[in-house]
Amino acid sequence: MFYLSTRNNEISKTPSEAVLEGIAKDGGLYMPKTFEGAAFPMERLTKMSNKEISAEVISLLFAGDKMIANEKGEFAGAYELVSKAYDGKFDNEDFAPLEKVADAYVMELYHGPTCAFKDVALQLLPQLISSAKKATEMKDEIVILTATSGDTGSAALSGFSDVEGVKIIVFYPRKGISAVQERQMVSVDGKNTCVCSVGGNFDDAQSGVKNIFANLKLPEGVKLSSANSINIGRLAPQVAYYFKAYRDLLLNGEIKMGDKVNFVVPTGNFGDILAGYFAKKMGLSVGKLVCASNENKVLTDFFENGVYNKNRSFYVTNSPSMDILISSNLERLLYLTCGAKRCADYMEQLKRNGEYKITEEELAKINSEFDAGFTNGDETIKTIKDVYEKHGYLMDTHTAVAWSVYEKWLAKTGNKDKTVVLSTASPYKFSNSVMNALGQGYDGEFDALSKLNAYTGAKIPGSLVDIEKKPVFHSVTVEKDEMMDFVDKMVNTKTWHK
């Protein structure tokens, strides 16, 4: 398997190289040269464990690379990496349980150490990077550079904390995340970690990171990489839970092999839903992939009219991890739709004008696979209340966005296929909004966390118990135009923490 830049097929890397680089030198994202030969063995799916499914996905997407090889073969090597990543890190072996709610299923992806879906990928990515360094005999220190809208940061810090030969810098919008999300990050005490707030929104932080990748002159012996879903090593592990959900539906007798299953995904950066499309390209019987957005509905508008336009108002919402106007992973879908040259042209238009428009033929091709919808903050709150009162199921704001879009989409289409709604965060990460939805009072966000537990009886995740008492190790803040200088200073600093 080789990986090509979405903007230039002449740039070709091995899986190890693609994982280590994170982003191509031309600004493109790495994509498999082909999905041929990466067909998942569906005939064995019902007999596979969760870790075996993950190992199979990794061994197929990174086939032929020493990163996943050991003396017993690629699958054994991939299984070894998955075991190191997941064993003892989640509430139980089922890292993505399905819960039946009304006529649909909710896939809970928040049972990891930071209570968000990104744990599934970001516990495995450090293992992949460490193995890729050995495979390529790289001696350089790697600095992971990441922008977060709330969840990627804490999950990446959890995964990379004190990993040998790697340092990590996380940027987050100063006023764009919840107090729980912020405390999860600033309380990490890993000696190789740095957390920094940025004046601006997530798009400002993400654009700053991309600019640093493109222009920072690094000292000898240091290389940059990414933990965002722009890194194929971050995206690939997420493919596995789509196969896992399908297996569970088979075992539950909800579907038969070959039946199509829809997935509704709350998304801002488009990585989580793109992983579902990868699963489909690898042979999973996926019906529609429904992209759910909040008021920052740049993706909904794109799927409706083929115009991607980031020149619009930015809304700070009660689903902050989706407050994004530049959805980086959409570039990978464009590449699959229209090829590298047109993809590069569209990305240049986006950079120059803040918008681009695809052709009617390209839009029709995309809409044959995807659908989209959005919901506003009031509808999100109402959804949390309604689902809890009618079905006894407690969900966070991002899951509520997806559920609201699911209900609208179902009413519009009348689709009869089984549907899975992805739940991307614990309700305790956004307890103030959930308490508002339930009509309950509280005194600050941390108090809302305990009051939510008292009101609903739902167990507080262990990592969030008394989180407000955890010490703060990171208090640095910069403006968006100071990010380059800050990273330059940090990569030239030998010791970050004592």
Residue pairs with C-beta under 8 A, 6 or more apart in sequence:
1 15
1 32
1 33
1 37
1 38
1 61
1 62
1 63
1 64
1 65
2 12
2 13
2 14
2 32
2 33
3 12
3 13
3 14
3 15
3 17
3 18
3 30
3 31
3 32
3 33
3 232
4 11
4 12
4 13
4 30
4 31
4 32
4 33
4 340
5 11
5 24
5 25
5 26
5 28
5 29
5 30
5 31
5 340
6 24
6 28
6 29
6 30
6 31
6 331
6 332
6 334
6 335
6 340
6 343
6 344
6 347
7 24
7 26
7 27
7 28
7 340
7 343
7 344
7 347
8 24
8 26
8 28
8 340
8 344
9 340
11 24
11 25
11 26
11 28
12 33
13 21
13 24
13 30
14 65
15 61
15 62
15 64
15 65
15 67
15 68
15 132
15 232
16 65
16 66
16 67
16 131
16 132
16 135
16 136
17 132
17 136
18 30
18 232
18 233
19 67
19 125
19 128
19 129
19 132
19 225
19 231
19 232
19 233
20 129
20 132
20 133
20 136
20 138
20 142
20 223
20 225
21 30
21 223
21 225
22 213
22 224
22 225
22 226
22 228
22 230
22 231
22 233
23 29
23 30
23 210
23 213
23 226
23 230
23 231
24 30
26 344
27 210
27 213
27 214
27 347
28 331
28 340
28 343
28 344
28 347
29 230
29 232
29 328
29 329
29 331
29 332
29 335
30 232
31 232
31 332
31 335
31 336
32 38
32 61
35 278
35 281
35 282
37 60
37 63
38 60
38 61
38 63
38 281
38 282
39 60
39 282
39 283
40 56
40 57
40 60
40 243
40 279
40 282
40 283
40 284
41 56
42 257
42 283
42 284
45 53
45 243
45 246
45 247
45 250
46 247
46 250
46 251
48 56
48 247
49 93
50 86
50 93
50 94
50 95
50 96
50 240
50 244
51 79
51 82
51 83
51 86
52 79
53 240
53 243
53 244
53 247
54 78
54 82
54 86
54 124
54 237
54 240
55 75
55 78
55 79
55 81
55 82
56 75
56 78
56 240
56 243
57 236
57 237
57 239
57 240
57 243
57 282
58 68
58 78
58 81
58 82
58 124
58 128
58 236
58 237
58 240
59 68
59 74
59 75
59 77
59 78
60 282
61 232
61 236
61 239
61 278
62 68
62 74
62 78
62 236
63 74
64 74
65 74
65 135
66 134
66 135
66 136
67 77
67 128
67 131
67 132
67 135
68 74
68 77
68 78
68 81
68 131
69 77
69 135
70 76
70 77
70 80
77 131
81 124
81 127
81 128
81 131
82 124
82 127
84 127
85 123
85 124
85 126
85 127
85 159
86 95
86 123
86 124
89 112
89 113
89 119
89 123
90 111
90 112
90 113
90 119
91 111
91 461
92 111
94 111
95 109
95 111
95 112
95 119
95 120
95 241
96 107
96 108
96 109
96 111
96 120
96 241
96 244
96 245
97 107
97 108
97 111
98 105
98 106
98 107
98 108
98 245
98 248
98 249
98 252
98 420
99 105
99 106
99 108
99 393
100 106
101 387
101 391
101 393
101 403
101 421
102 390
102 391
103 419
104 406
104 418
104 419
104 420
104 421
105 245
105 249
105 254
105 418
105 419
105 420
105 421
106 393
106 395
106 399
106 403
106 420
106 421
106 422
106 423
107 241
107 245
107 420
107 421
107 422
107 423
108 423
109 116
109 117
109 119
109 120
109 241
109 422
109 423
109 424
110 116
110 117
110 119
110 396
110 423
110 424
110 425
110 426
110 429
110 461
111 461
112 119
112 120
112 123
112 155
113 119
113 123
113 155
113 158
113 463
114 151
114 154
114 155
114 158
114 184
114 463
115 425
115 426
115 428
115 429
115 461
115 463
115 464
116 151
116 154
116 155
116 321
116 424
116 425
116 426
116 429
117 151
117 238
117 272
117 422
117 423
117 424
117 425
118 151
118 152
118 155
118 156
119 155
119 158
119 159
120 237
120 238
120 240
120 241
121 155
121 229
121 234
121 235
121 236
121 237
121 238
122 152
122 155
122 156
122 158
122 159
122 160
122 227
122 234
123 155
123 158
123 159
124 159
124 233
124 237
125 156
125 159
125 160
125 227
125 231
125 233
125 234
125 237
126 159
126 160
126 163
126 166
128 233
129 142
129 163
129 166
129 225
129 233
130 163
130 164
130 165
130 166
132 138
132 233
133 142
133 165
138 223
139 221
140 221
140 222
140 223
141 165
141 166
141 167
141 221
141 222
141 223
142 165
142 166
142 167
142 222
142 223
142 224
142 225
143 166
143 167
143 168
143 169
143 222
143 223
143 224
143 225
143 487
143 490
143 491
144 156
144 160
144 166
144 167
144 168
144 169
144 224
144 225
144 226
144 227
145 168
145 169
145 209
145 212
145 213
145 224
145 225
145 226
145 487
146 152
146 153
146 156
146 168
146 169
146 170
146 171
146 209
146 226
146 227
146 228
147 170
147 171
147 172
147 202
147 205
147 206
147 208
147 209
147 228
148 154
148 156
148 170
148 171
148 172
148 177
148 185
148 202
148 205
148 228
149 172
149 173
149 176
149 177
149 202
149 268
149 269
149 320
149 321
149 322
149 323
149 324
150 172
150 176
150 177
150 178
150 181
150 320
150 321
151 181
151 321
151 424
151 425
151 429
152 170
152 227
152 228
152 229
153 170
153 172
153 181
153 184
153 185
153 195
154 181
154 184
154 185
154 188
156 168
156 170
156 227
157 168
157 170
157 184
157 185
157 188
157 190
157 193
157 195
158 188
159 227
160 166
160 168
160 190
160 192
160 193
160 227
161 168
161 188
161 189
161 190
161 192
161 193
162 190
162 191
162 192
163 192
166 192
167 192
167 193
167 194
167 490
167 496
168 190
168 192
168 193
168 194
168 227
169 194
169 195
169 196
169 487
169 490
170 185
170 193
170 194
170 195
170 196
171 196
171 197
171 198
171 205
171 208
171 209
171 483
172 181
172 182
172 185
172 195
172 196
172 197
172 198
172 202
172 205
173 197
173 198
173 200
173 201
173 202
173 204
173 205
174 197
174 198
174 199
174 200
174 477
175 316
176 201
176 202
176 316
176 320
176 323
177 320
177 321
178 320
178 429
178 430
178 432
178 445
179 444
179 445
179 446
180 428
180 429
180 430
180 431
180 445
180 446
180 449
180 464
180 467
181 320
181 429
183 467
183 468
183 470
183 472
184 463
184 467
185 195
185 474
186 195
186 472
186 473
186 474
186 475
187 467
187 470
187 471
187 472
187 473
188 195
188 473
188 474
189 471
189 473
189 497
190 497
191 495
191 496
191 497
191 498
192 496
192 497
193 473
193 474
193 496
193 497
194 474
194 476
194 490
194 496
195 473
195 474
195 476
196 474
196 476
196 477
196 478
196 486
197 476
197 477
197 478
198 204
198 205
198 208
198 477
198 478
198 479
198 480
198 483
199 477
199 478
199 479
199 480
200 479
200 480
201 314
201 316
201 323
202 268
202 323
202 324
203 310
203 314
203 324
203 325
203 326
204 480
205 480
205 483
206 228
206 324
206 326
206 328
207 326
207 480
208 480
208 483
208 484
209 226
209 228
209 483
211 483
211 484
212 224
212 483
212 484
212 487
213 224
213 226
215 484
216 224
216 484
216 487
216 488
216 491
217 488
218 224
218 491
219 491
219 492
222 491
225 231
226 234
227 234
228 234
228 269
228 271
228 328
229 235
229 238
229 269
229 271
229 272
229 274
229 328
229 329
230 328
230 329
234 271
235 271
235 274
235 275
235 278
235 329
236 275
236 278
238 271
238 272
238 275
239 275
239 276
239 278
239 279
239 282
242 263
242 275
242 276
242 279
242 284
242 286
243 279
243 284
245 261
245 263
245 420
246 255
246 261
246 284
246 285
249 255
249 261
249 418
249 420
250 256
250 257
254 418
255 261
255 418
257 285
258 285
259 285
259 417
259 418
260 285
260 286
260 287
260 417
261 285
261 286
261 287
261 417
261 418
261 419
261 420
262 286
262 287
262 288
262 289
262 290
262 415
262 417
262 418
262 419
262 420
263 273
263 276
263 286
263 288
263 289
263 290
263 419
263 420
263 421
263 422
264 290
264 292
264 402
264 403
264 405
264 406
264 409
264 419
264 420
264 421
264 422
265 272
265 273
265 276
265 289
265 290
265 291
265 292
265 402
265 422
266 272
266 292
266 293
266 319
266 322
266 398
266 399
266 401
266 402
266 405
266 422
266 424
267 273
267 291
267 292
267 293
267 299
267 322
267 327
268 293
268 296
268 321
268 322
268 323
268 324
268 327
269 324
269 327
269 328
269 329
270 291
270 299
270 327
270 328
270 329
270 330
270 333
271 328
271 329
272 422
272 424
273 289
273 291
273 370
274 329
274 332
274 333
276 286
276 289
277 286
277 289
277 333
277 336
277 369
277 370
279 286
280 286
280 289
280 369
287 415
287 417
288 369
288 370
288 371
288 415
288 417
289 369
289 370
289 371
290 370
290 371
290 372
290 373
290 405
290 406
290 409
291 299
291 300
291 303
291 370
291 371
291 372
291 373
292 372
292 373
292 374
292 375
292 401
292 402
292 404
292 405
292 406
293 299
293 300
293 322
293 372
293 373
293 374
293 375
293 401
293 405
294 315
294 317
294 319
294 322
294 323
294 374
294 375
294 376
294 377
294 380
294 401
295 315
295 317
295 374
295 376
295 377
296 314
296 315
296 317
296 322
296 323
296 324
296 325
297 374
298 308
298 309
298 310
298 312
298 324
298 325
298 327
299 327
299 330
299 372
300 372
300 373
300 374
301 307
301 308
301 309
302 308
302 330
302 372
303 363
303 366
303 367
303 370
303 371
303 372
304 372
305 363
306 357
306 358
306 359
306 360
306 362
306 363
307 355
307 356
307 357
308 330
308 346
308 350
308 355
308 356
308 357
308 358
309 354
309 355
310 325
310 326
310 350
310 354
310 355
311 354
311 355
312 325
314 323
314 325
315 323
316 323
317 323
317 377
317 380
318 377
318 380
318 381
318 397
318 430
318 433
318 436
319 377
319 380
319 397
319 398
319 400
319 401
319 430
321 398
321 424
321 425
322 398
322 401
326 350
331 343
331 347
333 366
334 342
334 343
334 346
334 358
334 362
335 343
337 358
337 362
337 365
337 366
338 346
338 358
338 359
338 362
345 356
346 356
346 358
347 356
349 355
349 356
350 356
358 366
371 409
371 413
373 405
373 408
373 409
374 401
374 405
375 383
375 401
375 404
375 405
375 408
379 404
380 397
380 400
380 401
380 404
380 433
380 437
381 397
381 400
381 433
381 436
381 437
382 404
382 437
383 395
383 400
383 401
383 403
383 404
383 407
383 437
384 394
384 395
384 396
384 397
384 400
384 427
384 433
384 434
384 437
384 438
385 437
385 438
385 439
387 393
387 395
387 400
387 403
388 394
388 395
388 437
388 438
388 456
394 427
394 434
394 456
394 458
395 403
395 423
395 427
396 423
396 424
396 425
396 426
396 427
396 428
396 429
396 430
396 433
396 434
397 430
397 433
397 434
398 423
398 424
398 425
398 430
399 421
399 422
399 423
399 424
399 425
399 427
400 437
402 421
402 422
402 423
402 424
403 421
406 419
406 421
409 415
410 419
426 461
426 464
427 434
427 452
427 458
428 449
428 452
428 453
428 458
428 460
428 461
428 464
429 464
431 442
431 445
431 448
431 449
431 451
431 452
432 442
432 444
432 445
432 448
434 448
434 452
435 441
435 442
435 448
435 451
435 452
435 455
438 452
438 455
438 456
440 451
440 452
440 455
441 451
442 448
442 451
442 452
446 467
446 468
449 460
449 464
449 467
450 460
452 458
453 459
453 460
473 497
476 486
478 486
490 496
